[in-house]
Structures are given as C-alpha cells and as structure tokens.
Amino acid sequence: MLNSGSYQSNHQPSYQPTPAQLQVLQIASEFAYQIWESRTISCQTFLRSYPLMQTLTRQQIDDLIQDYTLDENYQSADEAQVMSGLRHLRMLLMMRWIWQDALGVIELEQLTDELSEFAGGCILFAKDYTYQHLVSQYGQPTFIDDKGTQHIDDMAIMAMGKLGAHELNLSSDIDLIFVHQARGQTDGDKAKGARSIDNKRFMTRLGQGIIKLLDNNTADGFVFRVDMRLRPWGDGSDLAIHLSALQKYFANHGRAWERFAWLKARVVGQIAQPFYDELQALIKPFVFRYYVDYSAFAALREMKSLIQNQVAQREDLDNIKLGAGGIRDIEFIVQAFQLIYGGRHPQLQVKSCLHAMVALCEIGYLKRPTYEVLQAAYRFLRRLEHAIQAINDQQTQRLPHDPFWQHNLAITLGFGNWERLLTTLNCHRDNVNIPFERMVTERQVPAQDDTTLEPTNIDAQIAQLDTVLTGDSRAQLQIFWQSKMVANLSDEARTRLDDAYPVILHALLEHQEQQQLANTALPRLIALLEAICRRSIYLVMIAENPNATVELIPMLSASPWIANELARYPVLLDNFLQQRYRYLPDKPELHDILRQQLLRVEPEDEEELLSVLRLFKKNQVLAVAASDVLAERPIMKVSDSLTYIAAVVLEAALERSFAELVKRYGYPIAQDGDPVTEADCGFAIIGYGKLGGLELSYSSDLDLVFLHKIKEQGMTTGEKSVSGMKFAARLAQKLMTYLNTQTRDGRAYEVDMRLRPSGNAGMMVVSCHAFETYQLDKAWSWEHQALVRARAICGDRRVTTRFCDIRRTVLALPRTIEQVRMEVTSMRIKMQKHLGSSQRKQQAGRFHLKQDAGGIVDIEFLAQFAVLAYSHDYPSLTKWSDNVRIFEEMALLGIWEVQVCQDLSDAYLRVRAATHQLALAEQSLLVDEALWQETRALVQAQWQHLMGVE
C-alpha cells in the first residue's frame, strides 16, 4: 500500500512530540493514544507532513485519499486494499484531530469542516470507484428525456444532518440520500461482456458499493458509519430514488419533520448544472414556504412534544445531545425559526446551526442576549461531545460514569475537576431550556370553559369526597397518604404530588357525579399514583392537564386492563393525557409515527430500539382500548387498528433486523442470481390466526410463518459471508429477539411459530418452494383450514406475491363437500373436547364464548368450511382471510342464503365485541349462558343446517 508518508520516511526526520503533548493525548483519548503507541513511526511520519499546528485544505485531503488507495504501481488498488487504505488514513487523521482538539489548537468550525471535507472526499472516491467497476459489468446507465434525447444517468449523493451543514463531529455517522435522474437502462453490450440492467438496479448497486467501502467494519475498522434511514419511505425502501418519484413523495407524503431533515441537505461534490437545478427546484419549496409558515406550528408543537416525552421517559441527564437543554434543543429552536420564516428571509436558508443563529440575531428573531447564550452553549456542548467521543472513538453523547474518565474529561476541557465541568454544563443547559420552553407553545392545558375545573377550596372537596367514599375506599386513601413511599418522597416530588392532588380530587368528584363510580376508580388510581410518585414528572403532567385528568378517571373505572397498563408502564401516561385516542391513526400514519421515533435511535443502540418498539405498541394499543371504552368505533375498526399496529411493528422489526445482518454478512443472493436489496429483501412475514384474519385483540399473540426466496447454498456478499440459508435463519432469530425479548417495557408481542410447516419440528424459515411442496403434499386438512386465515403482512413483494399464489392454489384444490364437512367437523369435536368448558360448568349455566358449541370457533370453522368446500368452483372465495368478508362473498355468490350469512356475521361481531369488553375488564370468556341463549341457538342451528351434524 502506497501512502503519503512513504517518501518522507526515508529522507526526512520524523516528528517528535513533547512529553507534555503526549500526556495531553494520553489523558484525552485511549483510542488515539493506542494508535500512537502501536503505530509510532507511521504517526510520526504523518505528523511530519501534516503538523498539529496547521490546518488541512480540501486539496490536501483529496491527495491523501488518492495516495492511500493506490497500489505499489501507482494504480488504483483492489477493493480489499482500498478499504484497508481508507481505514488506515482515517485512523491517522482521527489521531491528529483528537490531538489538535485536546491541545486547543483547532477551532470548532475548522475541525468540523475538515471532518466534513474528509467525509465528502471519501464519498466521492467511493462513488467513482464503484461506478467504474459497475460500468465494466453493465455499461453506463442511460435515460431518454421528453425530447427523445438520450443522456447518461447520474446519482446525486445528498448529505443530510451534520454532514450537510459541514458540522460533522469526531464519531458522527453520515446521513445520506441517493437521488438519480430518471428510469432507464444501462447500455451494456453483451458482445463486450457487459449485460444491460435497469437504472434502479444499477443505482442500488452503486449505493451498496459506496456503503460497503465506507461502512463495513473490517479488521482495520470503518471509515464512516452510513445511515440511510432519512431517505423517502425509510428502511425497507429502494436505496436510490429518481427525481420524479422524489417530487411525488414531497407532494403527497412529505412530513413536516422531513422538512427539518431536508433543511440541511447538500449535494456532495459536483453534478451537472441542469440536474442540480432540478433537485433544488424540488427541495427548496418543500422546505421553505414563501409566506410566513403558520401551518408549521402544529407540526413543530408535535415535534417539541415528542422531544419532551422522550426526555421525561428517559430521565437521561447524562445525554448532552438528547437530554433537556442539550444540542437537540438548540437545533430545534434554530430550525423552527428557519422553517417558519426562511421562505421570506433567504439569509435564513443556511445549513450551519451557528450561521443560522447569526442570521436570526441580525434579523431580530433572536434577541442578542438569547443569541449569546445559545451560541456559547452550542460551542460548549459540541466541544464536550467531541471530547466524550474521542475517549474510545464511540458515537455517544453520554457523560462517562467512570471517575477516571470523568477526571480526564474535565482536565482535557480545561476544568480543574469534574464538579466544575458539571456546574458549567448545567448552567448552559438551563440557558438553553428557557428559550426552548418558550418555543411554539408551552405544554397545552385544554381550554376550560367550566370555571369549576379550577378547584378553589381543597378542604371542602376533601370533605365532599369523604361523604362519597365507602369505608374501604377511605381506608385505602389514608393508607396511601400515610405510606412510607409518600413519607420518603423528595421535597420536589412531594410538592408535585400536592399540586396534582386538587386536580385528582376534582376529577374523582366529577366522575362520581356523572357515573357514581368513584369507589371503583379509586383503588386503581392509587395504584397509578404509587407507580408515578417517584418519577414525579408524571404528577406535573396531571397538574397541567386538569381536563384530561377528568377524562382519565372514567377510563380507570371502566377498564382494569387500562388501569394496570398505566400503572405498570407510567411512560404511557403522557400520550394518554393528551387524549390521542380521540383520533386513531391509519396504517400509513402509524408507519410514519414509528419511523420518526426510530430515527432518534442510533443504529447500534439495540436496547433503545427494543424500548421504542414496545412503547410505540403499548401507546397505540392503549389509545385503541380507550377508544373502545368510549364505544366510539365499531368492533371491526378497533380490530383493524390493532392489526395495523402489529403490522407496522413487524415491518420495522424486519427492516432493522435485515439492516443489522447485512452490515455483518453482506447481502444474500436471491433465487434470480442477483443480490437482494433493501426494498426486495428476499424474506416475508406471513400472519396466521387473528393477525391474518384482522381480528387482533388487546393481548393477542402473533401466529407467524417466515418465508424466503433466497439461494440457500449461495454465499452472502460480505467479507464475513454465510450461506443464504444461515442468513435467513439468523434473520428469523433476530426478528424473534426484537419481538419476544422481555425488557423493562415488557414484550412487543408474544410470537407463536407452531403453524409453520412441520410445526415445532420444522425449520424457523422455509423457502416458498418448500412451503408450496409441504402444503400440497404433506399438510393436514387442519393446516389448510389455518391457511384460510393466513395473510402476507410485510416483506419482499416477490415473496408475498408467491405466497398469495400458493395460498390461492391450495385453497382451491378440488375437494368434495362431504370430505371437507367430515374433516372440519372432526377437528371441531377434538377442539371442543380439549378446550371447551367442562360438563360441570355447562350444567352450572356457564358458556365459553370462544370454545363451546355455538361460540366463536363454530362461526370461524363455518367460514373455513365454506372456503375449502367451494373455492375450486368459486376462486373469488380465496380473496379474503377474515370471516365477515368470507360470509359476504358467500352471499354475493349465492352459495348460502343472504340472511344466513348476515346472521352469522352479526353473531360473530356481537361475540367479538363481548370478548374485547371482557379483555378490558380482565374477565374470563366463561360467561352466564342465559345472556347468550339467542346468539348461541342461532349459531348452533346454522352449524346443524350447513354441516348436517350437531
């Protein structure tokens, strides 16, 4: 490997730092000092050519990149040598930058600029290098414009976030988006050994090649971690998007938070002027509105609320980026002003946070004192961030817990000890928190038309509550106030409890007046208070939201399930008090909410990922439960919402699992011989049972089957490659870990894999071909019944399409009605015998809504019988996986009488609604038979009529 120091090392003396300089490096960074110790000669030679007291120009950086990627013959090196050379160069530059920063000989802006220039140089090198290799295989990508002229298609690499603003820090990842010009084909000539592929595939491979060169973690480390999650549609979408698709995305799907992201977007390097102009013509009007953008206020309020919720949930005082008064809060303040006013003031259309602050001060949106404290805080926090990351070259913004590194950090930053550093840090945080709290609006208290909502006489209300409560309830309340927990509360927490109590009192009295259920609500309320008192930020939420607290108490009395969820997971309370359940988001909105939350999780932070998935699921399910208690939605809409939530969680878990494994092993080979991509990952999740039939309840587990279309014997493309079969199996295991693992926030979902081919004895994931063979040759009749309720949930469209074809074929196999009737009846008798209620319970007048004769399983079996018996002659019956639409189709086709189908659907929905209410009340499905005689008799009569047996 040729490098820039090879000539000087033979002809010039090496650089020798002073003992004092070496001590500074040793104190500042274990990582950089180890580089110096293990590669002293290389480091000395490098610093001789690029002294610590000098800055680096872009030209010098580009020359270094070129030098470190040439072989001994001054030719472009092979891929392994290039990857090694770039990583060695990064190591030397990082050692130098960390040392300069610790010595205080480089300004913040200069350091972030050099880091950003190095990233830009590496990106452009990786693009050119990969492009040349791809062109030799496929020719150049081309497209034809509106006038019929052929052009070469180019890809613009958009730098987002810190890189876009030239603010990269020492261990930043780089956020990128790949945009190419248009659809088309490469001009590969078979006669010259090149084959033609479409531009999408070419650009995907170009993107994959860039990521591999920079991101892959080899024995030499990495160059930059590459994060592609900001691209339109996020993880699981095409790696590169063309201009017209980007235009449609901005017009129809672009969210306000994405305007924040695109605010800093910058093209890396040079592209043709017409292409650049087209890009800017799309981005600028998406980010900036010409008139003062008041429409952004609601979205900004929502984003601020998300930030506050995360701070409250984490109570993460060690995080200088995400904690209260941290870097993110400063960026929010500055970018909010830019979004609202940037259309009218072009000088606000700048990328850098510091430059934007200057412009805001000059225009007058930031007062001079606010500007002074914000820019001082920003500089301090960024310098602290660099010092934290320098310790071990880790992408972290958390203060160290180790006293040794706390001391070293304080010394590096010029403080005598750790306490002085913390005092300065907290002062800056407080200075940031004041303008942040003022931004957009404070946490909202709903408009209060009723003046009685503000309790004026606490003693009178306590006396009034006394007359309402039973002796048991009064005793419980007294035990709470006299408990050790309340006695041991901090002064701040006790003050917050005292502030919240009048609001709680008022809400209890309101509930008694309206529903006479204060005694039902009180024990559940006390359990909730016991859970939140030590995390007293939740008491503040109650005190600040009196109207919402009035709405909370009826929920507690109506549903012990809701009360228990809130007590077990108090982090759910904030969303609940904001009454999000008044509007249930549809599936695309749920996808967007989760995507936003996941973007705040660092790619390596698996613990936080699991937490976000679980809290998203719990928050959304709780909102559905509240909506159900209010009886605002029909049962099918409630189940649809619960099913959408599960589908969105599964999709996110699959995307993240796939990304993690690709990083480790590279891409597996699809059955068509090409590597799979993010958009077509070769893997799909199939939902059975309640998930497949769109019938999820509050604590339903998920019946899943995993299918793939990956070459099982083919090896993945990574340096550490594994077989396609092993990749698929590990992907399935990773998914199960993300969903099933028990954390402090519970599980995302219980997963049941027993319906896969061969059940528990079978492979965790099978190919589509193996699944088809099993279904046609080996599956039992009950497995075909289960297939009626199966549905593709997410994953590779080629796999889900193949599954739908297999399902349709299997369900439409020729069967005699008598044969199906006998098999379904036999299975039903077995189930009833094992799962139905005992003879003794039935004699006592009890009826199991699900398993007993005339219950929900009878109705489900009738729908499955209909599909298996009649689909050969009526293929449209295979379209649906839910019972109601199967019955509708049977009526439409005239196979069964319309009234019969309607009666079955009505009975089914009635029983389903009851099972939901019982779940919310935490009661058994074993109910008083007398209340269900009519429905049960109807179902049993139809069973006898249609199946010919009792």
Secondary structure by P-SEA (a helix, b strand, c coil): ccccccccccccccccccaaaaaaaaaccaaaaaaaaacaaaaaaaaaaccccccccaaaaaaaaaaaacccccccccaaaaaaaaaaaaaaaaaaaaaaaaaccccaaaaaaaaaaaaaaaaaaaaaaaaaaaaacccbbbbbccccbbbbbbbbbbbcccccccccccbbbbbbbbbbcbbbbbbccccccbbbbcaaaaaaaaaaaaaaacccccccccccccccccccccccccccccaaaaaaaaaccccaaaaaaaccbbbcccccaaaaaaaaaacccccccccccccaaaaaaaaaaaaaaaaaaaccccccccccccaaaaaaaaaaaaaaccccccccccccaaaaaaaaaaaccccaaaaaaaaaaaaaaaaaaaaaaaccccccccccccaaaaaaaaaaaccccaaaaaaaaaaaaaaaaaaaaacccccccccccccccccccaaaaaaaaaaaccaaaaaaaaaaaaccccccccaaaaaaaaaaaaaaaaaaaaaaacccccccaaaaaaaaaaaccccaaaaaaaaacaaaaaaaaaaaaacaaaaaaaaacccaaaaaaaccccccccaaaaaaaaaaaaaacccccaaaaaaaaaaaaaaaaaaaaaaaaaccccaaaaaaaaaaaaaaaaaaaaaaaaaaaaacccccccccccccccccccbbbbbccccccccccccccccbbbbbbccccccccccccccaaaaaaaaaaaaaaacccccccccccccccccccccccccccccaaaaaaaaaccccaaaaaaaaabbbccccaaaaaaaaaaaaaaaaccccaaaaaaaaaaaaaaaaacccccaaaaaacccccccccccaaaaaaaaaaaaaacccccccccccccaaaaaaaaaaaccccaaaaaaaaaaaaaaaaaaaaaaaacccccccccccaaaaaaaaaaaaaacccc
